[in-house]
Amino acid sequence: MGYAVLLYFDEQTEQRVLGLRHALIEQGIPSILDQVGDRPHISLAGFANNIDCDILISLVQEFADGVQPFKVQFSAMGIFPSKENVLFLSPTPTLQLLTYHQEFHRLLAKPKLISSPYYVPENWTPHCSVEMNIPDEQLPKAIEICSKVFTPILGQFQEITVIAFPPIKPLATWSLGKRTQ
């Protein structure tokens, strides 16, 4: 089991991303992410199971209290060149997004919680997965479908959550800038 810290979007933005996912399903491309109950998000950090989850939850709550909802804009699509065939939306890397990510990782350093190397500030590629594990023979079709359906999305980050996986199990969620659980 692992853990992740995710930024969730406003409802309209989430529905736009899900619309892309469903466009793929309608064209016969299976959705792994729908099957596992994945909500569209951007991951700030990911961890192996060897961390103290209570400390992580406490840090995320502290972080959430100090971050107001903020804008996100998706204006590009991409794929990771890996066997997982991840098709994703790429957010405009605003100074605000990059700064919050860096501040979060500084907060993690105090209790020595070490994120996966993919998520440390020097390596992080912020992205919102549309789908993953797309069969090799269907990847070109998936790219074509999304490129025809996708239009830029302007939305907001509104929540932050800590999940355990697999399977995806939300452990705690907060609205940005105020506590809810």
C-alpha positions as CSV (number, residue, x, y, z in Angstrom):
1,M,0.0,0.0,0.0
2,G,1.2,3.5,-0.8
3,Y,-0.1,7.0,-0.1
4,A,-0.5,10.1,-2.2
5,V,-1.4,13.8,-1.7
6,L,-3.8,15.0,-4.4
7,L,-5.2,18.4,-5.4
8,Y,-8.8,18.1,-6.6
9,F,-10.6,20.6,-8.9
10,D,-13.9,22.4,-8.9
11,E,-16.8,20.3,-10.2
12,Q,-16.9,21.8,-13.7
13,T,-13.2,21.2,-14.3
14,E,-13.5,17.6,-12.9
15,Q,-16.5,17.0,-15.3
16,R,-14.5,18.3,-18.3
17,V,-11.7,15.8,-17.6
18,L,-14.1,13.0,-17.0
19,G,-15.7,14.0,-20.4
20,L,-12.4,13.2,-22.1
21,R,-12.2,9.9,-20.2
22,H,-15.7,9.0,-21.3
23,A,-15.0,9.9,-24.9
24,L,-12.3,7.3,-24.9
25,I,-14.7,4.7,-23.4
26,E,-17.3,5.5,-26.0
27,Q,-14.7,4.7,-28.7
28,G,-13.8,1.3,-27.1
29,I,-10.8,2.3,-25.1
30,P,-11.1,0.8,-21.6
31,S,-10.8,3.0,-18.6
32,I,-8.6,1.7,-15.8
33,L,-9.0,5.0,-13.9
34,D,-12.8,4.8,-13.9
35,Q,-12.7,1.2,-12.7
36,V,-10.5,2.1,-9.7
37,G,-12.6,5.2,-8.7
38,D,-10.0,7.8,-9.6
39,R,-11.1,11.4,-9.4
40,P,-9.2,13.8,-11.8
41,H,-6.4,15.4,-9.8
42,I,-2.8,16.6,-9.8
43,S,-0.6,14.7,-7.4
44,L,1.7,16.7,-5.1
45,A,3.5,13.8,-3.6
46,G,3.5,10.0,-3.5
47,F,4.9,7.7,-0.8
48,A,5.7,4.0,-0.2
49,N,4.0,2.4,2.7
50,N,6.9,3.0,5.1
51,I,5.8,6.5,6.3
52,D,3.8,7.5,9.3
53,C,0.4,8.3,7.8
54,D,-0.8,10.2,10.8
55,I,2.1,12.7,10.5
56,L,1.4,13.0,6.7
57,I,-2.3,13.8,7.4
58,S,-1.4,16.4,10.0
59,L,1.0,18.1,7.6
60,V,-1.5,18.1,4.8
61,Q,-4.1,19.7,7.1
62,E,-1.6,22.4,8.1
63,F,-0.8,23.0,4.5
64,A,-4.5,23.1,3.4
65,D,-5.3,25.7,6.0
66,G,-2.8,28.1,4.5
67,V,-3.7,27.7,0.8
68,Q,-6.7,29.4,-0.8
69,P,-8.4,27.9,-3.9
70,F,-6.3,28.9,-6.9
71,K,-6.6,28.8,-10.7
72,V,-5.5,25.9,-12.9
73,Q,-5.5,26.0,-16.7
74,F,-5.0,23.0,-19.0
75,S,-4.0,24.0,-22.5
76,A,-1.9,21.0,-23.6
77,M,-2.1,17.2,-23.7
78,G,0.8,14.7,-23.4
79,I,1.9,11.2,-22.9
80,F,4.6,9.7,-20.7
81,P,7.1,7.6,-22.7
82,S,6.6,4.6,-20.4
83,K,5.0,1.1,-20.5
84,E,2.0,2.5,-18.7
85,N,0.9,4.7,-21.7
86,V,-0.4,7.6,-19.6
87,L,-2.4,10.1,-21.5
88,F,-2.6,13.4,-19.6
89,L,-3.5,17.0,-19.5
90,S,-0.7,19.4,-18.7
91,P,-1.5,22.4,-16.6
92,T,0.2,25.7,-17.3
93,P,3.0,25.7,-14.8
94,T,2.1,28.9,-12.9
95,L,4.4,30.4,-10.3
96,Q,1.6,29.8,-7.8
97,L,1.4,26.1,-8.5
98,L,5.1,25.6,-8.5
99,T,5.5,27.6,-5.3
100,Y,2.8,25.7,-3.5
101,H,4.4,22.4,-4.6
102,Q,7.8,23.5,-3.4
103,E,6.4,24.8,-0.1
104,F,4.6,21.5,0.5
105,H,7.8,19.5,0.0
106,R,9.7,21.8,2.4
107,L,7.0,21.0,5.0
108,L,7.5,17.3,4.3
109,A,11.2,17.6,4.9
110,K,10.8,18.7,8.6
111,P,9.6,15.2,9.7
112,K,11.7,13.6,7.0
113,L,8.8,12.3,4.9
114,I,10.4,11.5,1.6
115,S,8.2,11.5,-1.5
116,S,8.8,9.4,-4.6
117,P,11.5,10.9,-6.8
118,Y,8.8,11.6,-9.5
119,Y,7.2,14.2,-7.2
120,V,10.2,16.1,-5.8
121,P,10.4,19.7,-7.1
122,E,13.4,19.1,-9.4
123,N,11.7,16.1,-11.1
124,W,7.9,16.9,-10.9
125,T,5.9,17.0,-14.1
126,P,2.5,18.3,-13.0
127,H,-0.2,16.5,-14.9
128,C,-3.8,15.2,-14.7
129,S,-4.1,11.7,-16.0
130,V,-7.0,11.3,-18.5
131,E,-6.2,7.5,-18.8
132,M,-3.4,5.1,-18.2
133,N,-2.5,1.6,-19.3
134,I,-3.9,2.2,-22.7
135,P,-3.1,-0.8,-24.9
136,D,-0.2,0.0,-27.3
137,E,-2.3,-0.6,-30.3
138,Q,-5.0,1.9,-29.0
139,L,-2.7,4.7,-28.0
140,P,-2.7,6.5,-31.3
141,K,-6.5,6.3,-31.4
142,A,-6.7,7.7,-27.8
143,I,-4.5,10.6,-28.7
144,E,-6.6,11.3,-31.8
145,I,-9.9,11.2,-29.9
146,C,-8.6,13.5,-27.2
147,S,-7.1,15.9,-29.6
148,K,-10.4,16.3,-31.4
149,V,-12.5,16.6,-28.1
150,F,-10.1,18.6,-25.9
151,T,-10.4,22.4,-25.6
152,P,-8.5,24.4,-23.0
153,I,-9.9,24.2,-19.5
154,L,-9.8,27.0,-17.0
155,G,-10.7,26.0,-13.4
156,Q,-9.7,26.0,-9.8
157,F,-8.0,23.7,-7.3
158,Q,-10.5,23.5,-4.4
159,E,-9.6,20.5,-2.3
160,I,-6.6,18.5,-1.1
161,T,-6.8,14.9,0.0
162,V,-4.6,12.1,1.3
163,I,-5.3,8.7,-0.2
164,A,-4.1,5.2,0.3
165,F,-3.8,2.9,-2.7
166,P,-4.4,0.4,-4.1
167,P,-7.3,0.4,-4.1
168,I,-7.9,4.1,-3.9
169,K,-9.2,5.0,-0.4
170,P,-9.5,8.6,0.7
171,L,-8.2,9.0,4.2
172,A,-8.8,12.7,4.8
173,T,-9.9,15.7,2.6
174,W,-9.9,19.4,3.2
175,S,-11.3,22.3,1.3
176,L,-8.4,24.7,0.6
177,G,-8.2,27.5,3.1
178,K,-10.7,26.0,5.6
179,R,-11.0,22.8,7.5
180,T,-13.5,20.1,6.6
181,Q,-13.1,16.4,7.1
